[in-house]
Amino acid sequence: MTTWMRWMLWVACLATVAWLWHAGALSAGTALATGAASLLLFVWRSHPHRRRRTALRYIEMGKQPIGLH
Protein backbone atom coordinates (compact mmCIF):
# COMPACT_ATOMS: atom_id res chain seq x y z
CA MET A 1 0.00 0.00 0.00
CA THR A 2 1.37 3.40 -0.88
CA THR A 3 2.24 5.96 1.74
CA TRP A 4 -0.31 8.40 0.34
CA MET A 5 -3.08 5.82 0.63
CA ARG A 6 -2.06 4.98 4.20
CA TRP A 7 -2.23 8.69 5.10
CA MET A 8 -5.69 9.02 3.57
CA LEU A 9 -7.00 5.95 5.42
CA TRP A 10 -5.56 7.24 8.69
CA VAL A 11 -7.13 10.69 8.21
CA ALA A 12 -10.47 9.05 7.37
CA CYS A 13 -10.24 6.93 10.52
CA LEU A 14 -9.46 9.95 12.69
CA ALA A 15 -12.28 11.94 11.08
CA THR A 16 -14.73 9.12 11.78
CA VAL A 17 -13.63 8.84 15.40
CA ALA A 18 -13.87 12.62 15.82
CA TRP A 19 -17.35 12.66 14.31
CA LEU A 20 -18.51 9.81 16.58
CA TRP A 21 -17.08 11.63 19.60
CA HIS A 22 -18.76 14.88 18.57
CA ALA A 23 -22.09 13.07 18.08
CA GLY A 24 -21.80 11.59 21.57
CA ALA A 25 -21.44 7.96 20.50
CA LEU A 26 -17.93 7.71 21.99
CA SER A 27 -16.55 8.99 25.26
CA ALA A 28 -13.38 11.08 25.29
CA GLY A 29 -11.27 8.19 26.62
CA THR A 30 -12.57 5.78 24.00
CA ALA A 31 -11.96 8.31 21.23
CA LEU A 32 -8.39 8.94 22.41
CA ALA A 33 -7.69 5.21 22.72
CA THR A 34 -9.08 4.56 19.24
CA GLY A 35 -6.98 7.41 17.81
CA ALA A 36 -3.85 6.01 19.47
CA ALA A 37 -4.62 2.51 18.16
CA SER A 38 -5.14 3.87 14.65
CA LEU A 39 -1.76 5.61 14.86
CA LEU A 40 -0.10 2.31 15.84
CA LEU A 41 -1.75 0.53 12.91
CA PHE A 42 -0.67 3.35 10.59
CA VAL A 43 2.97 3.14 11.69
CA TRP A 44 3.12 -0.67 11.65
CA ARG A 45 4.52 -2.00 8.36
CA SER A 46 3.05 -5.13 6.82
CA HIS A 47 6.08 -6.07 4.67
CA PRO A 48 9.27 -4.70 6.21
CA HIS A 49 11.68 -6.58 3.89
CA ARG A 50 9.84 -6.27 0.61
CA ARG A 51 11.97 -5.65 -2.46
CA ARG A 52 10.99 -3.23 -5.14
CA ARG A 53 9.93 -4.98 -8.32
CA THR A 54 11.86 -2.50 -10.43
CA ALA A 55 15.15 -3.09 -8.60
CA LEU A 56 17.97 -4.23 -10.85
CA ARG A 57 19.84 -7.40 -9.93
CA TYR A 58 23.39 -7.60 -11.18
CA ILE A 59 25.24 -10.87 -11.74
CA GLU A 60 29.02 -10.93 -11.79
CA MET A 61 30.59 -12.06 -15.04
CA GLY A 62 31.66 -15.70 -15.12
CA LYS A 63 29.14 -16.97 -12.58
CA GLN A 64 26.03 -19.04 -13.20
CA PRO A 65 22.71 -17.24 -13.34
CA ILE A 66 20.74 -17.16 -10.09
CA GLY A 67 18.47 -20.15 -9.64
CA LEU A 68 20.39 -22.64 -11.85
CA HIS A 69 22.49 -24.40 -9.18
C-alpha positions as CSV (number, residue, x, y, z in Angstrom):
1,M,0.0,0.0,0.0
2,T,1.4,3.4,-0.9
3,T,2.2,6.0,1.7
4,W,-0.3,8.4,0.3
5,M,-3.1,5.8,0.6
6,R,-2.1,5.0,4.2
7,W,-2.2,8.7,5.1
8,M,-5.7,9.0,3.6
9,L,-7.0,6.0,5.4
10,W,-5.6,7.2,8.7
11,V,-7.1,10.7,8.2
12,A,-10.5,9.1,7.4
13,C,-10.2,6.9,10.5
14,L,-9.5,10.0,12.7
15,A,-12.3,11.9,11.1
16,T,-14.7,9.1,11.8
17,V,-13.6,8.8,15.4
18,A,-13.9,12.6,15.8
19,W,-17.4,12.7,14.3
20,L,-18.5,9.8,16.6
21,W,-17.1,11.6,19.6
22,H,-18.8,14.9,18.6
23,A,-22.1,13.1,18.1
24,G,-21.8,11.6,21.6
25,A,-21.4,8.0,20.5
26,L,-17.9,7.7,22.0
27,S,-16.5,9.0,25.3
28,A,-13.4,11.1,25.3
29,G,-11.3,8.2,26.6
30,T,-12.6,5.8,24.0
31,A,-12.0,8.3,21.2
32,L,-8.4,8.9,22.4
33,A,-7.7,5.2,22.7
34,T,-9.1,4.6,19.2
35,G,-7.0,7.4,17.8
36,A,-3.9,6.0,19.5
37,A,-4.6,2.5,18.2
38,S,-5.1,3.9,14.7
39,L,-1.8,5.6,14.9
40,L,-0.1,2.3,15.8
41,L,-1.8,0.5,12.9
42,F,-0.7,3.3,10.6
43,V,3.0,3.1,11.7
44,W,3.1,-0.7,11.7
45,R,4.5,-2.0,8.4
46,S,3.0,-5.1,6.8
47,H,6.1,-6.1,4.7
48,P,9.3,-4.7,6.2
49,H,11.7,-6.6,3.9
50,R,9.8,-6.3,0.6
51,R,12.0,-5.7,-2.5
52,R,11.0,-3.2,-5.1
53,R,9.9,-5.0,-8.3
54,T,11.9,-2.5,-10.4
55,A,15.2,-3.1,-8.6
56,L,18.0,-4.2,-10.8
57,R,19.8,-7.4,-9.9
58,Y,23.4,-7.6,-11.2
59,I,25.2,-10.9,-11.7
60,E,29.0,-10.9,-11.8
61,M,30.6,-12.1,-15.0
62,G,31.7,-15.7,-15.1
63,K,29.1,-17.0,-12.6
64,Q,26.0,-19.0,-13.2
65,P,22.7,-17.2,-13.3
66,I,20.7,-17.2,-10.1
67,G,18.5,-20.2,-9.6
68,L,20.4,-22.6,-11.8
69,H,22.5,-24.4,-9.2
